[in-house]
Amino acid sequence: MYARKTFTFLILLLFVISLSYGCKTTKNTGEAIKEGTTEAAEEVGEAAKSAGREIEDGSITASIKMKFANDELVSASNIDVDTNRGDVTLNGTVSSQLEADRAVELAKSVAGVKTVRSNLVIGS
């Protein structure tokens, strides 16, 4: 009878220990999943922001080029427009200072443009 009670107690003790260990493992697994999910969400958020900035920059560049194409003074084909987070850089050759100034003016007039840097060279 004593051996049976001891055996039952040991079985019960092993059951409680394994149950306790299983709960701890489940909790640790849950924490790991939560951390992994949070990190993944942050990475997706950053990628979406980056993609949004690239689309916005592309839209700014296209708008500036369109303004150049529709302007009688500015030769759109001779000016390269680079946009990075709303900061615009104009590179290329123009025929006069008046054309360079007009290109900068047109670029500044586009929504989303923060700054305009002109590397335009006056040439023939």
Backbone bond lengths (Angstrom), bond angles and torsions (degrees), N, CA, C in turn:
res aa  C-N    CA-C-N  psi(-1)  N-CA   C-N-CA  omega(-1)  CA-C   N-CA-C  phi
1 M - - - 1.437 - - 1.527 110.60 -
2 Y 1.358 115.23 -43.47 1.464 120.28 179.46 1.521 110.55 -63.26
3 A 1.328 118.19 -40.30 1.454 122.63 -179.87 1.523 110.38 -65.99
4 R 1.314 115.88 -36.79 1.465 119.35 179.86 1.527 110.54 -67.45
5 K 1.340 117.89 -41.76 1.459 121.50 178.43 1.533 109.92 -65.55
6 T 1.324 116.84 -40.49 1.462 120.73 178.70 1.529 110.17 -63.83
7 F 1.342 116.13 -43.97 1.458 120.92 179.17 1.529 110.60 -62.52
8 T 1.327 117.01 -43.70 1.470 121.38 178.99 1.525 110.07 -63.20
9 F 1.334 116.64 -42.27 1.462 120.62 178.87 1.524 110.88 -61.85
10 L 1.325 117.48 -44.60 1.462 121.50 179.32 1.527 111.64 -62.63
11 I 1.332 116.28 -41.85 1.467 120.37 177.88 1.528 109.86 -62.80
12 L 1.315 116.63 -44.79 1.460 121.50 179.12 1.527 110.61 -63.09
13 L 1.342 116.76 -42.17 1.453 121.54 178.52 1.531 111.33 -62.79
14 L 1.320 117.70 -43.67 1.466 121.84 176.79 1.524 111.26 -62.55
15 F 1.307 117.09 -39.14 1.456 122.34 178.90 1.530 110.27 -63.56
16 V 1.329 117.30 -45.31 1.469 121.87 -179.72 1.528 110.20 -64.95
17 I 1.347 116.40 -42.34 1.470 120.14 179.39 1.526 110.63 -63.60
18 S 1.313 117.31 -46.27 1.471 119.59 -179.36 1.514 111.32 -66.84
19 L 1.330 117.32 -36.17 1.465 120.76 177.32 1.529 109.69 -64.69
20 S 1.326 116.00 -43.37 1.462 121.01 179.11 1.526 110.72 -63.26
21 Y 1.318 117.33 -43.86 1.456 122.18 178.94 1.524 110.49 -64.14
22 G 1.322 116.36 -40.79 1.468 120.93 179.03 1.509 111.70 -63.49
23 C 1.316 118.20 -40.02 1.460 121.34 178.40 1.523 110.76 -65.45
24 K 1.339 115.44 -40.99 1.464 119.36 178.91 1.521 110.46 -64.60
25 T 1.320 117.52 -42.01 1.463 121.89 178.40 1.524 110.41 -63.47
26 T 1.317 116.14 -43.24 1.470 120.59 178.52 1.523 110.46 -62.09
27 K 1.337 116.05 -42.50 1.458 119.66 179.29 1.526 110.13 -63.23
28 N 1.342 117.06 -45.19 1.465 120.58 178.96 1.525 111.22 -62.27
29 T 1.325 116.91 -40.30 1.460 121.18 178.26 1.526 110.13 -63.73
30 G 1.330 115.84 -42.20 1.468 120.31 178.01 1.512 111.96 -61.33
31 E 1.337 116.72 -41.94 1.464 120.93 178.21 1.530 110.67 -64.42
32 A 1.331 116.87 -42.17 1.466 120.91 179.91 1.529 110.08 -63.26
33 I 1.330 117.01 -41.97 1.468 120.78 178.71 1.522 110.08 -63.85
34 K 1.328 116.16 -42.98 1.469 120.65 179.79 1.526 110.73 -61.20
35 E 1.341 117.21 -46.46 1.458 121.01 179.49 1.528 111.32 -63.69
36 G 1.329 116.13 -42.83 1.469 120.08 179.13 1.513 111.89 -63.61
37 T 1.319 116.25 -40.52 1.454 120.98 179.43 1.525 110.71 -66.03
38 T 1.330 116.60 -41.87 1.461 120.78 178.97 1.526 110.65 -62.56
39 E 1.336 116.49 -44.96 1.464 120.13 179.10 1.529 111.07 -63.08
40 A 1.314 116.35 -42.48 1.471 120.10 179.51 1.526 110.67 -63.40
41 A 1.324 116.44 -41.66 1.468 120.32 179.74 1.527 110.75 -63.41
42 E 1.331 116.47 -39.66 1.461 119.80 178.48 1.526 110.72 -64.98
43 E 1.333 117.21 -40.53 1.463 120.95 179.05 1.528 110.90 -65.30
44 V 1.321 116.94 -41.98 1.467 120.72 178.33 1.525 109.80 -64.23
45 G 1.332 116.55 -41.26 1.461 120.56 178.56 1.515 111.84 -61.36
46 E 1.330 116.80 -43.75 1.468 120.66 177.95 1.523 111.25 -64.29
47 A 1.325 116.73 -41.53 1.469 120.19 179.05 1.529 110.41 -63.20
48 A 1.330 116.17 -40.27 1.465 119.77 179.21 1.522 111.11 -65.95
49 K 1.329 116.37 -40.92 1.470 119.56 177.50 1.520 110.42 -62.59
50 S 1.328 115.92 -44.07 1.465 120.71 179.88 1.524 110.92 -61.70
51 A 1.326 116.08 -44.94 1.463 120.23 178.90 1.531 110.08 -63.23
52 G 1.319 116.43 -39.75 1.463 120.70 178.16 1.514 111.81 -62.70
53 R 1.345 115.90 -41.31 1.471 119.74 178.06 1.519 110.53 -64.38
54 E 1.340 117.47 -41.58 1.462 120.55 -179.77 1.521 110.63 -64.09
55 I 1.316 117.04 -41.42 1.468 120.43 178.31 1.520 109.80 -65.03
56 E 1.334 116.91 -43.36 1.456 120.79 179.68 1.525 110.81 -63.74
57 D 1.339 116.75 -44.24 1.463 120.26 178.11 1.525 111.17 -62.24
58 G 1.323 117.36 -40.70 1.458 121.45 177.61 1.521 111.70 -62.65
59 S 1.317 115.14 -38.50 1.460 120.17 178.75 1.528 111.07 -67.11
60 I 1.331 116.22 -40.17 1.469 120.31 177.67 1.528 109.95 -63.19
61 T 1.330 116.22 -47.25 1.469 120.45 179.78 1.524 110.83 -58.68
62 A 1.324 116.64 -45.75 1.468 120.73 179.92 1.529 111.43 -62.96
63 S 1.315 116.82 -40.08 1.470 120.35 179.56 1.526 111.41 -64.64
64 I 1.332 115.48 -41.15 1.476 118.87 178.65 1.521 110.05 -64.95
65 K 1.322 117.15 -46.56 1.472 120.41 179.59 1.535 110.86 -59.88
66 M 1.322 116.61 -38.12 1.467 120.75 178.67 1.528 110.10 -65.22
67 K 1.333 117.24 -41.45 1.470 119.95 177.76 1.527 110.52 -63.69
68 F 1.341 116.01 -40.24 1.468 119.42 177.41 1.526 110.24 -62.12
69 A 1.321 117.09 -44.74 1.463 121.95 -177.63 1.532 111.77 -63.74
70 N 1.328 116.76 -31.96 1.460 121.00 -178.69 1.529 113.04 -89.19
71 D 1.320 118.05 -0.82 1.458 121.57 -178.59 1.530 109.56 -98.94
72 E 1.310 116.15 136.49 1.462 120.85 -178.09 1.525 113.11 -72.68
73 L 1.323 118.49 -25.83 1.454 122.37 -175.22 1.534 113.14 -88.99
74 V 1.331 116.36 -32.93 1.468 120.66 -173.09 1.522 110.86 -94.46
75 S 1.329 115.73 132.86 1.463 121.63 176.84 1.533 108.38 -95.29
76 A 1.310 116.29 101.15 1.467 121.99 -174.99 1.520 112.49 -61.77
77 S 1.315 117.13 -31.23 1.465 119.73 -175.40 1.529 112.88 -72.60
78 N 1.322 117.93 -17.13 1.466 121.13 -179.00 1.530 113.28 -98.14
79 I 1.330 117.37 -0.77 1.464 120.60 -176.69 1.526 109.74 -120.03
80 D 1.328 114.90 125.52 1.455 121.80 175.76 1.526 107.70 -94.86
81 V 1.322 116.55 133.48 1.462 121.88 -179.50 1.523 108.66 -113.96
82 D 1.331 116.19 120.93 1.459 121.71 175.69 1.523 108.30 -115.58
83 T 1.332 116.37 131.44 1.459 121.21 -179.18 1.507 109.43 -125.51
84 N 1.334 115.67 131.23 1.454 121.60 177.32 1.527 108.59 -137.76
85 R 1.338 115.26 107.56 1.469 121.81 -179.52 1.522 112.31 55.52
86 G 1.309 116.34 38.12 1.458 121.28 177.34 1.514 114.56 88.48
87 D 1.325 117.09 -8.21 1.466 120.87 176.22 1.524 108.37 -90.84
88 V 1.325 116.21 121.22 1.465 122.43 -173.04 1.531 109.86 -106.35
89 T 1.324 115.49 137.07 1.460 121.81 173.84 1.522 107.97 -122.66
90 L 1.313 115.44 129.46 1.466 121.97 178.48 1.520 108.28 -105.79
91 N 1.326 116.51 125.92 1.460 123.36 178.74 1.527 108.63 -125.91
92 G 1.318 115.79 144.98 1.461 118.77 175.62 1.509 111.89 141.27
93 T 1.319 113.67 -169.77 1.458 121.38 -177.34 1.519 109.56 -116.70
94 V 1.330 115.58 134.20 1.472 121.64 177.13 1.529 108.13 -123.73
95 S 1.318 115.71 163.69 1.462 119.27 -175.43 1.525 113.75 -86.31
96 S 1.343 117.69 -17.63 1.467 119.59 -178.22 1.530 110.60 -156.97
97 Q 1.331 113.93 165.86 1.463 119.44 175.80 1.520 109.76 -65.54
98 L 1.309 116.18 -33.14 1.461 121.22 177.96 1.531 110.54 -61.31
99 E 1.331 117.20 -42.23 1.455 121.31 178.24 1.542 110.36 -66.15
100 A 1.323 116.72 -41.45 1.471 120.54 178.73 1.526 110.55 -62.17
101 D 1.332 116.34 -45.52 1.467 120.70 179.74 1.528 111.30 -63.18
102 R 1.332 116.50 -40.48 1.467 121.35 179.84 1.535 110.09 -65.87
103 A 1.318 117.90 -39.29 1.464 121.36 178.67 1.529 110.54 -62.24
104 V 1.327 116.62 -43.85 1.468 120.84 178.04 1.527 109.85 -63.46
105 E 1.315 116.62 -44.11 1.471 121.61 179.67 1.531 111.09 -59.60
106 L 1.331 116.10 -45.41 1.468 120.05 179.46 1.532 111.22 -64.45
107 A 1.329 116.59 -42.05 1.467 120.17 -179.86 1.527 110.58 -62.68
108 K 1.323 117.38 -41.92 1.469 121.30 -179.83 1.523 112.28 -65.49
109 S 1.313 117.15 -23.92 1.463 120.57 -176.46 1.530 113.64 -79.67
110 V 1.331 117.59 -7.03 1.470 121.11 -177.32 1.532 109.44 -83.74
111 A 1.319 115.89 135.10 1.470 121.70 178.76 1.528 110.34 -60.95
112 G 1.315 116.20 135.63 1.457 121.36 178.11 1.518 113.93 96.86
113 V 1.332 116.91 -12.04 1.465 120.67 179.64 1.529 108.45 -78.03
114 K 1.340 115.19 126.85 1.464 120.54 178.21 1.525 110.85 -94.17
115 T 1.328 115.03 -49.63 1.467 119.89 -179.98 1.525 109.00 -139.73
116 V 1.338 115.48 157.58 1.461 121.08 175.43 1.522 107.63 -130.32
117 R 1.320 114.75 124.91 1.464 121.19 176.62 1.526 107.20 -112.59
118 S 1.311 115.65 127.72 1.459 120.17 -178.87 1.516 111.00 -104.85
119 N 1.330 114.74 120.23 1.459 121.59 171.47 1.537 108.55 -111.98
120 L 1.314 115.69 29.23 1.461 120.75 -177.21 1.525 110.37 -74.81
121 V 1.309 115.04 138.36 1.460 122.57 -179.07 1.520 107.92 -112.74
122 I 1.333 115.05 135.03 1.464 118.84 177.29 1.518 108.58 -85.69
123 G 1.308 114.27 123.55 1.462 120.10 -178.19 1.513 109.70 -149.47
124 S 1.314 116.30 -169.48 1.462 119.57 -178.79 1.494 111.39 -93.05
